[in-house]
């Protein structure tokens, strides 16, 4: 599953303690501090810290909001204008770029030094006890060339398949026994697809489809993982043999099958979209949108069609031949988000144009609120 890692970019307590004489120190903070919600966990801890260190003057940071701007647009403008916050956040897939561009300040003076040169600050190297609670993988994410640039926050965002239980039941499916495999998911999609259905309020008449696909990389990557692959791998070259070894992205011990330790050998990150798992995920996406099929007039089951079947307008099923016309052919079981107004995946879900979509499970209630769907009609299951 995809994990989002939030990084707190300062050890404020240690900074305050290093000041010899009390003086006003302004500290601007992003979403971790909101004086209007003093009971919020982060804000409460910061207020407690400020009480014990009167020299601290906490300020809520707010940048310029750009219409249509990306999530980082406001922060990037602030960095360019030298008005960036003292404490902010970064994402695990962005922090490396922000480090290379010099946007973040190293925190080693408060946390410790990488004295053995293995790329992370180990337990015996840290001078800050809470650092020992940070898993090795997360330490690597927050560090670069022995410097630590953030405090990993143990926040997980789990993605799954969100679905409408009312539509699933109406299709004769049991919402309490969701798909466990891709084939079972396609079965659900077939049962939930009706191109001829009239959907009130639909912007484009496509009928009802099983699932909506969104054009975001992070919604595709879990399919690679569910196929047993990794979208990104790390390659290290043995200095003794010249042989290249590929490691999973969450690897923390780089030992070859021959026992050679490559921990201190620089690695190269590579996208692995040509792996069998990635190719299978891409084909799965393609089939959801483009696979030709029809409904068996005798059994009601879905029948996948090949080019030869379509050319001869007939398909052999269980010892019998099913003839069909162009009007019987259905293309795909999914709906791609177009980006046009009212054509988003959540719009489709709200109107009943799709029964499923992939998104963050923690947003289940907010999805209901934003779409007007009763939370009782929404559920989820893990990626098959």
N, C-alpha and C positions, 0 to 999 in steps of 0.2 A: 504494500500500500504506500501511496504517496504520503511523506511526512513533511510538514511545514515547521521550520525551526525559527523561533523568534530570538533575537540576540539583543541583550541589554548592553549598551556600549559604554558603561563606566562603572567603576566601583566607587560610588559616591561616598560611602562611609569611610573608606580608607583615604580618599582624597581629603575629606574634611579633617581627619585625624592628623594629616601631615602639615596642616597649617599651624605655625607656632603661636600666632596671636589671633584672637578672634577678630574677624573682619567679615563684611558682607560679601558673600560669594553667590552670584546669580547662577542658577543651574536651570537651563531650559530643557523641558522634557516633552516628548511626543505623547502618544496615546497611553503611556503608563501613568500619567498624572492628570487628573481632572478634579480640580477643587470643588466642582459642583456635585461630585459623587464621592464624598470623603470616606464612605464605607466600602468602596471598591478595593479589592485586595492590594493592588499595586499602590494606589493612592494612599491607602491607610499606612502601609509600610513606609512610604516616603514621608508622610506627615509625622510619623513617630520618629523617623531619623532626624527630621528638621527640628523637632522639639529637643532632642538630645544634643543637637548642634545648632545653636541659635545663629551662627554665622551663615548658615545656608538660607538662601532666598529662592524658593522653588517658583518656577514660572511654567505655565502651560504653553507649549510651543504650537503655533499654527501658521502654516505657510499659505501662500497664494494658491487658490484652487482654480485649476484650468478646466473649462468645460470640455469634456471629452478627453481630458488628459489621463495618462496612465497612473497607476497607483504610486509610482515613484516620481512623477512629474514635479510635484510641489517640493519634495526634498531636493531633487536635482537643481531646481532653480535657487533654492536656499543655499546650497553648497556653492553654486556659482557666484552668488551675491554675498557670500561670507556671513550668512545669517542662519546657518544650520543649527539644529538643536545640539545640546551637549549629550543628551541621552536619547537614543532612538532605537530603531529596529532594522534588522536586515533579514533576508530570507536565505535559506541554505543554498539555493541555486543562484543567488545574486551576490552574496558576500565576497566571493572570490574576485569578482570584477570590481567591487567597491574597494577592496584592499589594494588591488593592482593600480587603481586610479588615485590612491592616496586619500580616500574619503574618510577613512577610519583611523583612530589613534590607538597604538598598541597599549595594552594594559599590563604588560609584564611586571612593571614596578610594584604592582599590587598583588600579582598572582604568583609570579615565580619565573625562573629562566629554564630554558631547555638546554641543560648543561651537557647531556649526552648526545645531542644532535639527532635524536630519532624523530624529530618533527612535532612532538607533542610535549606538554609539560606533564610529567608523570607524578604520581602521588608523593614520591620522595623528593621531588623538585619544587613542589608548590609551597608557598608561604601563606596561602589562603585556604583554610580548612574546607570550605564548601566546594572547592574545585574537585576534591576527591570524590564527590558524588556525581560528577559529570562523566558519562560513559566515554570510553576512548574514541569511539567513532565521532561523537559530537565534538570532542576536543579537536579532532582533526578538521572538522568543518569550520570551526571558529579560529583556526590557526593557519599561519602561512610563514614558512621559513623560520620556524621557531618562535614567532611572535603571535600572541593571542590578541584577537580583535573583538571579542565579544563573550558574553556569558550565556551559554545555551540555556534556553528555558524549556522545561519539559512539557511542551505542548504538542499534542498529536492531533492531526486532522484526518479522520478516517473517511475514505471515499467508498461509495457503494452504489447500488442501483436503487433509485427512489422510484416507487410505483404507486399508482392509485388502486386501492383495494376494491373500490366499487367497479371499476372497469375490468379488473381481473376476474371478479366473481361473475360479472355479466357475460364474460367469455367462456364460462364453465370451468375456470381454473381455480385452484385452491391457494389463496394468498398465504396460507400457513405452511405450504410446502413449495417454497420458491425453487427456481432452477439451481442445480448443482454443477452443471456442465454447460459448455457452449451449445451443445445440441439441444439440451433442455431449454436453454434461453431462446434459441431459434424457434422451438415449438411454441413457447409462450408468444413470441413475436408473430408467428403465423396466425395463431388463434386470435390475437388482438389486432390484426390488420383487416380492414374493410375499406378498400379504396372508393367504393360507391356510397359510403355513408355521408350524409349531409351534416356538416358541423356548423351550428349557429355561430356567427361572428368570425368564421375563418377568413383570413385575408387571401389565401390561395386555396382553391378547392382541391385538396389531395385526399380527402376522406380521413379515415383513422389508420394510424400506423402503430406498430408495437413500441418502438423506442426512438428517442431523439438523440442525435449525435451532435456534439458541440465542437466548434473548431479551436479547441484549446489543447495544447500539448499535454497538459497534466491530466486531461480526461482520457487520453489515449494510452499513456504509459502504463496504467494498471493492467490493461489488457495484455501487454507484453509480459508483465510480471505473472499474471494468472496463467500464461502459457509456459511458465517456467524459465523465463529469460530475464535479462537486465537491460534496460535501455542504454545504460552507460556502464562502461567497464574501465578498469585501470590496467595499463600494460607496463610491465617492468622488464628490462633487459638484463640478463645475467652478465656481470662483468667478467666472469670466468669462461663462459661458454658462448656468449653472444646470443643465446636463445631467448626468445620473448615469451613471457608468461602473462596470462590474462587473469585478473582477479575481479571478483564481484565488487560493486561500489561500497559495500559495507564491510569490506575486509579490513582488519586491523593488524593481523599477523601475516606477513608476506614471506612465507616459507615455501620453496619449490618442492616437488615430489622427491627430489634428490637430497632434500634437507638444507639447501642453501638459503640463508636468510637475506632477503632483499629489502628489509625494512628501511635501510638508509640509502637505497638506490632510488634516484628520482624516477617518478612514474609519469606516464602520459595518459590523460583522460581521453577516451574515445567514445563516440556514439556507436552503439552496436545495433543499428537498425537493419542490418543484413543477416542477423542471426536467424535460425529457424523459428524461434519464438516470435521475433519481431515480424517476420514475414507472415507467420500464421495470424498474428493480430491484425496486420494490414489486410489480409484476405478476409478475415472476419468482418472488418469494417466495410470492405467492398461488398461482401455478400449481403450485409444488412441493408445497404442502399440500392444495389444493382442486381442482385441475384433474381433471375426469372423463375417464376413458379406459378402453379395454379392449384385450385382446390379440386380434389378428386370428387367428381359428381356422385360417386357411389358411397365412399366412406367418409367424405368430408375432410380427409387428411390432406396435408400439403404435399405437393409433388414438385420436386426441383426439376428444372428443365435444362437440357444441354442445347448447344447450338443445333445439333442434328435433330433433336426433338422439335425445336421451333421451326426448322426448315421443312420438315415433313408434316408438321401440325398433328403429331401423334406421339405418345409416349407409352412404353410398355411397363406395366405395373402388376406384379404378382400374377404373371401368366395371362394377363389381358391387355388389350390395347385401348388406351383412352385417347379419343380424338378431340381436338379443340380448335377454336378460332382465335384470331388476334385479340378479340375482346375478352377472352378468358385469361389471358396472360397478365400476371401481376408482377410489377417490378419492385423488388425490395420489400422490406418490412419496417424500414426506419425512415426518419425524417431528418434532414440536415438543417441546422440553424442557418438562416440566410443573412442575418444582421439587419434586415429591414425592420422598420417599426412594426411591432406586434408580431414579429416572426421569430421570436426567441424561443428556446426550449421550454422555458417556464410558461410562456404564453400558450404553447402547444398543449402543455400538460393541463393548464387551467381550463382550456376550451374542450378538452377531450380529444384533441387531434393525435396525441400520443398517450400511452399508458405508463411509459417508463422513461427515465433519463438517468444519467450518471452524475453524481454530485457529492458534496460533503454531507455526511450523515448528521453532523452537528447542526446543519441548517434546516433540518426537517421541519421544525416549527415555523421558522421564518419563511420557508417556502410556502407553507400553508397560509401565512398571513399576507404575503405579497401577492399570491395568486387567488386568494379568496376561497381556497379549498379547505374544508374542515380538516384539522389534524387527524381526526378519526379515520379519514379516508386515505391517509398517506402511511406508507410503511417502507421498509428497505430490506435489501439482502446483500451479502458480500458479492464481489465479483466472482462469477462462477469459475 
